[in-house]
Amino acid sequence: MEKNMRSEPKKINGGFRAKMEHALYSGEKKYVIGGIAVIGVLFGVPWYFMTRGSKQQSHQDYLEKADKARSARLSAGSSSTK
């Protein structure tokens, strides 16, 4: 029996593919956290750039803006037909 009960991490020999398969399928904590970080960055960066500078509108604000545009369009249409 061994004195050291901890399992030693397996040394990965091989090329890029072997290392990638180990990272994808091993389930080691460092690879899981790294994957979550990568996915967070991939979705977070575009979301940040899409939402910066735009004021968040409530549904009521949107409806009021749509009503105003609709009434302006209808009044412009009726005055041009006269």
C-alpha positions in Angstrom: 0.0 0.0 0.0 1.1 3.5 -0.7 1.6 6.0 2.0 0.4 8.8 -0.2 -3.4 8.3 -0.7 -3.7 11.3 -3.1 -4.0 10.3 -6.7 -1.2 11.9 -8.7 -2.4 13.9 -11.7 -1.8 12.0 -14.9 0.9 13.4 -17.1 -0.5 14.0 -20.6 1.9 13.0 -23.4 1.0 13.7 -26.9 0.1 16.4 -29.3 -2.5 19.2 -29.2 -5.4 16.9 -29.8 -4.6 14.7 -26.9 -4.3 17.7 -24.6 -7.6 19.2 -25.9 -9.4 15.9 -25.4 -8.1 15.7 -21.8 -9.2 19.2 -21.1 -12.7 18.6 -22.6 -13.4 15.3 -21.0 -11.5 15.1 -17.8 -13.8 17.3 -15.7 -11.0 18.8 -13.7 -12.0 21.8 -11.7 -9.4 24.1 -13.4 -10.7 23.2 -16.9 -14.4 23.6 -15.9 -13.7 27.0 -14.4 -11.7 28.0 -17.4 -14.5 26.9 -19.8 -17.1 28.9 -17.8 -14.8 31.9 -18.0 -14.3 31.5 -21.8 -18.1 31.2 -22.4 -18.7 34.2 -20.1 -16.3 36.3 -22.1 -17.7 35.1 -25.5 -21.2 36.1 -24.5 -20.4 39.0 -22.2 -18.3 41.2 -24.5 -20.9 41.4 -27.3 -23.6 42.0 -24.7 -21.6 44.8 -23.2 -21.1 46.5 -26.5 -24.7 46.1 -27.6 -26.1 47.6 -24.4 -23.8 50.4 -23.7 -25.1 53.8 -24.5 -28.7 52.7 -25.0 -31.2 53.8 -22.3 -33.3 50.9 -21.1 -37.0 51.6 -21.9 -40.0 50.3 -20.1 -42.8 48.8 -22.0 -45.0 51.9 -21.3 -42.3 54.2 -22.8 -42.2 52.0 -25.9 -46.0 52.1 -26.3 -46.1 55.9 -25.9 -43.4 56.4 -28.4 -45.2 54.0 -30.9 -48.5 55.9 -30.4 -46.8 59.2 -31.0 -45.2 57.9 -34.2 -48.5 56.4 -35.4 -50.4 59.5 -34.8 -47.8 61.6 -36.6 -47.8 59.2 -39.5 -51.6 59.3 -39.7 -51.8 63.0 -39.5 -49.2 63.4 -42.2 -51.0 61.0 -44.4 -54.4 62.7 -44.1 -53.0 66.2 -44.8 -51.2 65.1 -48.0 -54.4 63.6 -49.5 -56.4 66.8 -49.2 
